């Protein structure tokens, strides 16, 4: 009888150990690993994501990659700019500086057409931010790959607006005049030689979209008025060899609660429903960021893309169709946002 009890206890212990092992294999660690693997973007998808910005000057690329982790604030900033269209120059810079946005979002107010384009393409912004948070090296490599393609196609060369230089296989794009930044206008699906499949639902902002396979330049934005603030143009850059965005001579760190860095994600990252800033994605904000966007809790996948915080939807929650291609870069009545005089004016 005693032997029977011992055998029974041994069998129960073995069963318990086996059950525990199986439970752990389906637990947070297993799920996290599976989610990380499934969330990876392919090189082709990353090239599709960076195509609209890869030919921008390095500092602007840095600002966009950082700001893409804050899609909610992109919406807030663009709406704020629309409602304060009367502000110019130093007055605009002072009022922007008071806002609670991430420095990268503040920096984009220098380029209202870029900010407006991001607001109108939140699905793309969300996916770009998600990719940068989780595949930083792959994203920076994709930017360089697209620049190489545009250069081989004969569309990326130095001119009066920008200086294009190479360091080995790395292509660097800078303003020809450090105080005047031109945002290149081009069709991101045609300028690289072989056509690229458009990002689903992409809306082309007229001032930065140019029909055809070439690159054009419209308005130059003077950055002088923003130079005295810690988030201005000269505080940003890309370290292509280190595969990182540079802010104030250091690696950019963001505290976005909307875009999550799954590489550092664990249940320890939660604190009363919010993400712990120690391992959640980076930022440079003393306040640790604003609350995440509400009302888009269920990501929606589209062919050729990965889920982001706003995938497949515009800021109103409506699915958009790709219906505006072919509009001239310089047509239409955009609200603009460059400034006149004092080193901070528009230049043509």
VONUTOR-520440 format. One record per residue (C-alpha): x, y, z; residue in one letter. Coordinates in pm, 1 decimal. Layout:
x X	y Y	z Z	torlum A $
...
This chain:
x 0.0	y 0.0	z 0.0	torlum X $
x 284.7	y 238.2	z 88.0	torlum X $
x 455.4	y 152.2	z -240.3	torlum X $
x 136.5	y 230.1	z -430.4	torlum X $
x 111.3	y 571.4	z -263.1	torlum X $
x 472.5	y 649.6	z -346.2	torlum X $
x 421.7	y 556.5	z -710.7	torlum X $
x 104.4	y 764.9	z -724.8	torlum X $
x 280.3	y 1068.3	z -572.4	torlum X $
x 568.3	y 1029.1	z -819.0	torlum X $
x 328.3	y 1016.0	z -1114.3	torlum X $
x 148.0	y 1327.3	z -990.6	torlum X $
x 476.2	y 1514.2	z -952.5	torlum X $
x 582.9	y 1419.8	z -1305.8	torlum X $
x 248.4	y 1531.5	z -1443.7	torlum X $
x 275.2	y 1862.4	z -1258.6	torlum X $
x 625.2	y 1927.9	z -1395.9	torlum X $
x 511.6	y 1848.3	z -1750.1	torlum X $
x 203.7	y 2071.2	z -1720.8	torlum X $
x 414.8	y 2359.9	z -1586.6	torlum X $
x 661.3	y 2328.5	z -1874.5	torlum X $
x 380.3	y 2331.8	z -2129.5	torlum X $
x 219.4	y 2634.9	z -1965.0	torlum X $
x 548.1	y 2825.9	z -1971.9	torlum X $
x 590.8	y 2749.5	z -2342.2	torlum X $
x 263.2	y 2927.6	z -2406.9	torlum X $
x 328.3	y 3201.5	z -2150.9	torlum X $
x 441.8	y 3561.4	z -2193.9	torlum X $
x 792.7	y 3469.2	z -2308.0	torlum X $
x 669.2	y 3240.2	z -2583.7	torlum X $
x 404.6	y 3486.2	z -2692.9	torlum X $
x 647.3	y 3777.0	z -2688.5	torlum X $
x 895.2	y 3585.9	z -2904.1	torlum X $
x 624.3	y 3489.5	z -3150.9	torlum X $
x 489.9	y 3844.1	z -3166.1	torlum X $
x 838.3	y 3987.3	z -3223.3	torlum X $
x 900.1	y 3747.3	z -3509.9	torlum X $
x 561.7	y 3807.1	z -3675.8	torlum X $
x 596.9	y 4184.8	z -3646.6	torlum X $
x 920.7	y 4204.8	z -3845.2	torlum X $
x 897.9	y 4397.9	z -4172.7	torlum X $
x 1067.1	y 4257.1	z -4481.3	torlum X $
x 1330.8	y 4467.8	z -4662.8	torlum X $
x 1078.0	y 4535.5	z -4939.2	torlum X $
x 817.2	y 4657.6	z -4690.2	torlum X $
x 1070.3	y 4882.1	z -4520.8	torlum X $
x 1171.3	y 5031.2	z -4854.8	torlum X $
x 804.4	y 5099.3	z -4924.8	torlum X $
x 771.3	y 5269.9	z -4585.8	torlum X $
x 1076.5	y 5495.8	z -4621.6	torlum X $
x 1026.4	y 5575.5	z -4990.8	torlum X $
x 835.1	y 5901.5	z -4924.4	torlum X $
x 1115.0	y 6045.3	z -4704.6	torlum X $
x 1438.6	y 5873.2	z -4808.5	torlum X $
x 1542.7	y 6160.7	z -5035.7	torlum X $
x 1488.8	y 6431.1	z -4773.6	torlum X $
x 1789.4	y 6600.3	z -4606.5	torlum X $
x 1938.6	y 6389.8	z -4326.5	torlum X $
x 1818.7	y 6612.8	z -4041.2	torlum X $
x 1461.6	y 6609.6	z -4173.0	torlum X $
x 1470.1	y 6230.1	z -4203.9	torlum X $
x 1582.7	y 6218.3	z -3840.1	torlum X $
x 1296.0	y 6441.6	z -3727.9	torlum X $
x 1038.5	y 6238.3	z -3920.7	torlum X $
x 1160.0	y 5900.1	z -3791.2	torlum X $
x 1153.2	y 6029.1	z -3433.1	torlum X $
x 816.1	y 6202.3	z -3470.7	torlum X $
x 658.6	y 5897.3	z -3635.6	torlum X $
x 662.3	y 5731.6	z -3294.4	torlum X $
x 418.5	y 6003.0	z -3180.1	torlum X $
x 126.6	y 5979.0	z -3427.1	torlum X $
x -116.3	y 6132.6	z -3177.9	torlum X $
x 99.4	y 6440.7	z -3138.7	torlum X $
x 139.4	y 6467.8	z -3515.9	torlum X $
x -238.1	y 6512.4	z -3535.1	torlum X $
x -239.7	y 6762.3	z -3248.7	torlum X $
x 45.4	y 6966.6	z -3395.9	torlum X $
x -102.8	y 6982.9	z -3744.7	torlum X $
x -442.9	y 7089.9	z -3609.4	torlum X $
x -270.3	y 7348.1	z -3390.9	torlum X $
x -80.2	y 7484.2	z -3691.2	torlum X $
x -402.0	y 7515.8	z -3889.1	torlum X $
x -571.1	y 7707.6	z -3608.7	torlum X $
x -268.0	y 7934.6	z -3563.0	torlum X $
x -194.0	y 8006.6	z -3927.4	torlum X $
x -157.6	y 8374.9	z -3843.4	torlum X $
x 164.1	y 8314.8	z -3647.8	torlum X $
x 494.7	y 8378.1	z -3823.4	torlum X $
x 864.1	y 8376.6	z -3749.5	torlum X $
x 974.1	y 8433.2	z -3390.5	torlum X $
x 614.7	y 8449.5	z -3266.5	torlum X $
x 542.0	y 8106.1	z -3410.1	torlum X $
x 863.5	y 7960.7	z -3268.6	torlum X $
x 786.4	y 8092.8	z -2919.4	torlum X $
x 435.2	y 7948.8	z -2920.5	torlum X $
x 547.9	y 7612.8	z -3054.9	torlum X $
x 810.3	y 7595.2	z -2781.1	torlum X $
x 534.3	y 7618.5	z -2518.3	torlum X $
x 352.3	y 7312.2	z -2648.4	torlum X $
x 384.2	y 6975.4	z -2466.4	torlum X $
x 490.9	y 6785.6	z -2779.3	torlum X $
x 802.7	y 6580.4	z -2830.5	torlum X $
x 1097.2	y 6785.9	z -2966.7	torlum X $
x 1076.5	y 6596.5	z -3295.4	torlum X $
x 713.1	y 6700.4	z -3343.0	torlum X $
x 795.8	y 7060.0	z -3257.3	torlum X $
x 1077.1	y 7050.0	z -3512.8	torlum X $
x 834.6	y 6952.2	z -3788.7	torlum X $
x 637.4	y 7272.1	z -3742.9	torlum X $
x 923.7	y 7427.7	z -3941.9	torlum X $
x 794.5	y 7225.2	z -4239.3	torlum X $
x 413.4	y 7248.0	z -4231.8	torlum X $
x 366.8	y 7063.5	z -4561.9	torlum X $
x 558.5	y 6764.8	z -4420.8	torlum X $
x 360.2	y 6777.7	z -4095.8	torlum X $
x 32.1	y 6798.8	z -4287.3	torlum X $
x 132.2	y 6505.0	z -4505.6	torlum X $
x 203.3	y 6295.3	z -4196.8	torlum X $
x -131.4	y 6391.1	z -4044.8	torlum X $
x -311.7	y 6283.5	z -4361.0	torlum X $
x -121.9	y 5954.5	z -4374.8	torlum X $
x -145.1	y 5828.7	z -4017.1	torlum X $
x -151.1	y 5463.7	z -4120.0	torlum X $
x 185.8	y 5509.8	z -4288.0	torlum X $
x 321.6	y 5720.4	z -3997.9	torlum X $
x 218.0	y 5455.8	z -3746.1	torlum X $
x 380.4	y 5176.7	z -3946.8	torlum X $
x 695.9	y 5383.1	z -3996.2	torlum X $
x 717.5	y 5456.1	z -3623.4	torlum X $
x 659.6	y 5092.1	z -3539.5	torlum X $
x 932.1	y 4986.7	z -3783.0	torlum X $
x 1181.1	y 5242.7	z -3653.3	torlum X $
x 1114.1	y 5142.1	z -3291.5	torlum X $
x 1168.4	y 4773.3	z -3358.1	torlum X $
x 1399.8	y 4755.4	z -3660.7	torlum X $
x 1610.5	y 5067.0	z -3631.0	torlum X $
x 1909.6	y 4933.6	z -3823.1	torlum X $
x 1691.5	y 4787.3	z -4097.2	torlum X $
x 1505.6	y 5116.8	z -4139.7	torlum X $
x 1823.5	y 5323.6	z -4174.4	torlum X $
x 1961.6	y 5064.9	z -4416.4	torlum X $
x 1639.7	y 5091.0	z -4619.1	torlum X $
x 1680.6	y 5469.4	z -4644.9	torlum X $
x 2032.3	y 5425.8	z -4780.9	torlum X $
x 1917.9	y 5153.3	z -5021.8	torlum X $
x 1652.9	y 5385.0	z -5165.5	torlum X $
x 1902.8	y 5667.8	z -5201.2	torlum X $
x 2132.7	y 5436.8	z -5393.5	torlum X $
x 1847.6	y 5345.7	z -5627.2	torlum X $
x 1755.0	y 5709.8	z -5687.9	torlum X $
x 2119.8	y 5797.1	z -5752.3	torlum X $
x 2157.0	y 5512.4	z -6003.4	torlum X $
x 1838.2	y 5629.5	z -6173.4	torlum X $
x 2003.2	y 5971.6	z -6214.8	torlum X $
x 1759.1	y 6156.4	z -5990.2	torlum X $
x 1972.4	y 6225.5	z -5682.5	torlum X $
x 2251.6	y 6476.1	z -5741.3	torlum X $
x 2377.4	y 6800.4	z -5590.6	torlum X $
x 2206.8	y 7119.4	z -5707.0	torlum X $
x 2133.5	y 7472.8	z -5588.6	torlum X $
x 1898.6	y 7346.6	z -5317.9	torlum X $
x 2089.5	y 7056.6	z -5165.3	torlum X $
x 2432.1	y 6895.9	z -5143.6	torlum X $
x 2459.2	y 6521.4	z -5206.4	torlum X $
x 2784.4	y 6353.3	z -5100.2	torlum X $
x 2900.3	y 5995.2	z -5054.4	torlum X $
x 3111.4	y 5833.9	z -4785.3	torlum X $
x 3180.8	y 5485.4	z -4909.3	torlum X $
x 2835.9	y 5338.4	z -4972.2	torlum X $
x 2664.2	y 5598.6	z -4755.6	torlum X $
x 2483.2	y 5887.9	z -4925.4	torlum X $
x 2448.0	y 6208.9	z -4724.7	torlum X $
x 2197.7	y 6482.6	z -4814.8	torlum X $
x 2235.4	y 6832.9	z -4669.5	torlum X $
x 2098.1	y 7177.2	z -4756.6	torlum X $
x 2321.6	y 7370.2	z -4995.0	torlum X $
x 2265.1	y 7669.8	z -4767.2	torlum X $
x 2267.5	y 7560.8	z -4399.4	torlum X $
x 2004.6	y 7823.6	z -4313.8	torlum X $
x 1756.8	y 7742.1	z -4592.1	torlum X $
x 1602.4	y 7396.6	z -4620.3	torlum X $
x 1423.4	y 7282.1	z -4935.4	torlum X $
x 1189.1	y 6986.0	z -4908.2	torlum X $
x 1220.7	y 6784.7	z -5228.6	torlum X $
x 898.2	y 6706.5	z -5412.3	torlum X $
x 871.8	y 6372.8	z -5588.9	torlum X $
x 654.1	y 6071.8	z -5655.3	torlum X $
x 783.5	y 5816.6	z -5402.2	torlum X $
x 659.7	y 5529.0	z -5615.2	torlum X $
x 836.0	y 5634.6	z -5938.6	torlum X $
x 1151.6	y 5829.3	z -5852.4	torlum X $
x 1364.4	y 5526.4	z -5769.3	torlum X $
x 1377.8	y 5379.5	z -6119.5	torlum X $
x 1166.3	y 5068.5	z -6098.2	torlum X $
x 811.8	y 5152.0	z -5976.9	torlum X $
x 732.6	y 5073.1	z -5613.6	torlum X $
x 389.2	y 4952.6	z -5502.7	torlum X $
x 222.5	y 5254.3	z -5334.1	torlum X $
x 155.9	y 5233.4	z -4963.4	torlum X $
x -216.5	y 5148.1	z -4921.6	torlum X $
x -430.6	y 5456.9	z -4882.1	torlum X $
x -142.3	y 5699.4	z -4939.5	torlum X $
x -253.2	y 6060.8	z -4983.4	torlum X $
x -4.5	y 6281.2	z -5173.8	torlum X $
x 32.8	y 6627.6	z -5022.9	torlum X $
x 54.6	y 6863.3	z -5324.7	torlum X $
x 354.5	y 7065.9	z -5203.9	torlum X $
x 575.1	y 6759.4	z -5159.6	torlum X $
x 437.2	y 6540.1	z -5438.2	torlum X $
x 556.9	y 6581.5	z -5795.8	torlum X $
x 400.1	y 6372.4	z -6071.8	torlum X $
x 660.4	y 6194.1	z -6282.2	torlum X $
x 994.0	y 6028.7	z -6212.6	torlum X $
x 1203.7	y 6334.5	z -6124.4	torlum X $
x 1263.6	y 6554.6	z -5819.6	torlum X $
x 1150.4	y 6915.8	z -5790.5	torlum X $
x 1200.9	y 7189.5	z -5534.2	torlum X $
x 945.1	y 7449.9	z -5444.2	torlum X $
x 963.0	y 7668.8	z -5135.6	torlum X $
x 1274.9	y 7695.9	z -4921.6	torlum X $
x 1215.2	y 7719.2	z -4546.3	torlum X $
x 1442.5	y 7944.4	z -4346.2	torlum X $
x 1529.3	y 7785.7	z -4012.4	torlum X $
x 1682.3	y 8093.8	z -3846.2	torlum X $
x 1388.4	y 8173.8	z -3619.2	torlum X $
x 1399.1	y 7824.3	z -3471.5	torlum X $
x 1773.9	y 7819.4	z -3410.7	torlum X $
x 1751.9	y 7942.1	z -3051.9	torlum X $
x 1537.5	y 7650.6	z -2937.5	torlum X $
x 1664.0	y 7309.0	z -2835.1	torlum X $
x 1446.4	y 7131.5	z -3089.7	torlum X $
x 1544.4	y 7336.9	z -3395.5	torlum X $
x 1696.4	y 7220.0	z -3722.4	torlum X $
x 2061.9	y 7209.6	z -3619.4	torlum X $
x 1992.2	y 6979.8	z -3324.8	torlum X $
x 1907.8	y 6681.2	z -3547.0	torlum X $
x 2098.5	y 6437.1	z -3763.6	torlum X $
x 2142.1	y 6075.3	z -3872.3	torlum X $
x 2434.4	y 5855.5	z -3774.7	torlum X $
x 2418.3	y 5618.9	z -4069.9	torlum X $
x 2705.8	y 5402.5	z -3949.2	torlum X $
x 2558.0	y 5376.3	z -3599.9	torlum X $
x 2208.1	y 5324.0	z -3744.3	torlum X $
x 2047.7	y 5585.9	z -3521.4	torlum X $
x 1883.9	y 5925.9	z -3506.2	torlum X $
x 2093.4	y 6193.8	z -3336.8	torlum X $
x 1936.7	y 6461.3	z -3118.5	torlum X $
x 2157.1	y 6717.3	z -2940.8	torlum X $
x 2468.0	y 6509.5	z -3021.5	torlum X $
x 2324.6	y 6199.7	z -2853.2	torlum X $
x 2112.9	y 5904.5	z -2955.9	torlum X $
x 1749.8	y 6013.4	z -2971.4	torlum X $
x 1542.7	y 5858.1	z -2693.2	torlum X $
x 1161.1	y 5869.4	z -2698.4	torlum X $
x 896.5	y 5786.1	z -2440.9	torlum X $
x 609.5	y 5720.8	z -2675.8	torlum X $
x 324.0	y 5520.8	z -2527.6	torlum X $
x 161.0	y 5470.4	z -2865.3	torlum X $
x 443.7	y 5294.0	z -3046.7	torlum X $
x 600.4	y 5015.5	z -2841.5	torlum X $
x 952.3	y 4880.7	z -2870.8	torlum X $
x 880.2	y 4508.7	z -2862.3	torlum X $
x 1250.2	y 4427.3	z -2831.5	torlum X $
x 1237.9	y 4561.1	z -2474.6	torlum X $
x 875.3	y 4472.9	z -2404.1	torlum X $
x 781.6	y 4263.4	z -2103.0	torlum X $
x 511.5	y 4257.5	z -1840.5	torlum X $
x 748.9	y 4451.4	z -1617.9	torlum X $
x 704.7	y 4745.8	z -1855.2	torlum X $
x 354.3	y 4808.9	z -1728.9	torlum X $
x 282.8	y 5042.2	z -1440.4	torlum X $
x -86.7	y 5082.7	z -1357.6	torlum X $
x -180.3	y 5049.2	z -1723.8	torlum X $
x 95.9	y 5274.9	z -1858.6	torlum X $
x 431.0	y 5178.8	z -2002.1	torlum X $
x 739.0	y 5212.7	z -1787.4	torlum X $
x 971.9	y 5462.9	z -1950.6	torlum X $
x 1278.0	y 5259.6	z -1865.6	torlum X $
x 1226.8	y 5008.6	z -2144.4	torlum X $
x 940.9	y 5144.3	z -2351.2	torlum X $
x 1047.2	y 5323.0	z -2668.6	torlum X $
x 1268.6	y 5629.3	z -2651.0	torlum X $
x 1215.5	y 6010.5	z -2631.5	torlum X $
x 1375.4	y 6323.9	z -2508.7	torlum X $
x 1090.5	y 6465.9	z -2308.8	torlum X $
x 1119.7	y 6552.6	z -1942.1	torlum X $
x 749.3	y 6487.8	z -1893.7	torlum X $
x 776.2	y 6135.3	z -2028.3	torlum X $
x 530.3	y 6185.3	z -2310.5	torlum X $
x 157.6	y 6223.0	z -2339.9	torlum X $
x -107.2	y 5952.7	z -2299.2	torlum X $
x -149.0	y 5718.9	z -2591.1	torlum X $
x -416.6	y 5760.8	z -2855.5	torlum X $
x -754.8	y 5615.3	z -2762.9	torlum X $
x -1010.0	y 5466.0	z -2995.3	torlum X $
x -785.1	y 5254.0	z -3215.4	torlum X $
x -725.9	y 4954.8	z -2993.6	torlum X $
x -769.1	y 4693.8	z -3266.4	torlum X $
x -501.8	y 4722.0	z -3535.9	torlum X $
x -611.5	y 4640.0	z -3889.0	torlum X $
x -374.1	y 4472.6	z -4130.7	torlum X $
x -350.4	y 4554.5	z -4498.9	torlum X $
x -172.1	y 4362.2	z -4773.3	torlum X $
x 195.8	y 4444.0	z -4785.7	torlum X $
x 201.1	y 4618.2	z -4446.8	torlum X $
x 232.5	y 4540.2	z -4079.0	torlum X $
x 2.3	y 4660.5	z -3808.7	torlum X $
x 67.4	y 4995.0	z -3644.9	torlum X $
x -131.7	y 5204.4	z -3405.0	torlum X $
x -342.8	y 5348.1	z -3687.0	torlum X $
x -295.3	y 5096.7	z -3969.2	torlum X $
x -546.3	y 5134.6	z -4249.9	torlum X $
x -724.3	y 5435.8	z -4105.0	torlum X $
x -704.9	y 5810.1	z -4136.1	torlum X $
x -732.5	y 6027.5	z -3825.7	torlum X $
x -1110.8	y 6006.9	z -3841.6	torlum X $
x -1112.9	y 5627.7	z -3830.5	torlum X $
x -1217.6	y 5600.2	z -4194.6	torlum X $
x -1048.6	y 5379.4	z -4449.2	torlum X $
x -894.9	y 5589.7	z -4724.6	torlum X $
x -849.9	y 5500.3	z -5086.4	torlum X $
x -550.1	y 5591.9	z -5299.2	torlum X $
x -729.1	y 5843.2	z -5517.2	torlum X $
x -518.1	y 6157.3	z -5530.8	torlum X $
x -206.7	y 6058.1	z -5723.1	torlum X $
x -79.7	y 6268.9	z -6008.0	torlum X $
x -144.1	y 6608.4	z -5854.5	torlum X $
x 125.2	y 6864.7	z -5911.5	torlum X $
x 369.9	y 6938.9	z -5634.9	torlum X $
x 316.2	y 7310.9	z -5676.9	torlum X $
x -57.8	y 7321.9	z -5736.2	torlum X $
x -333.7	y 7368.4	z -5485.1	torlum X $
x -371.1	y 7605.4	z -5197.8	torlum X $
x -169.0	y 7468.6	z -4911.2	torlum X $
x -156.4	y 7681.5	z -4601.5	torlum X $
x 224.9	y 7689.8	z -4625.4	torlum X $
x 414.4	y 7801.2	z -4322.1	torlum X $
x 752.5	y 7940.2	z -4422.7	torlum X $
x 847.9	y 8285.8	z -4308.6	torlum X $
x 962.0	y 8612.6	z -4462.0	torlum X $
x 1283.9	y 8788.6	z -4370.4	torlum X $
x 1530.6	y 8759.1	z -4084.5	torlum X $
x 1679.4	y 8427.2	z -4187.8	torlum X $
x 1350.5	y 8254.7	z -4121.8	torlum X $
x 1165.4	y 8339.5	z -4439.3	torlum X $
x 1053.7	y 8141.8	z -4736.9	torlum X $
x 1295.7	y 8139.0	z -5026.2	torlum X $
x 1225.4	y 8059.4	z -5383.1	torlum X $
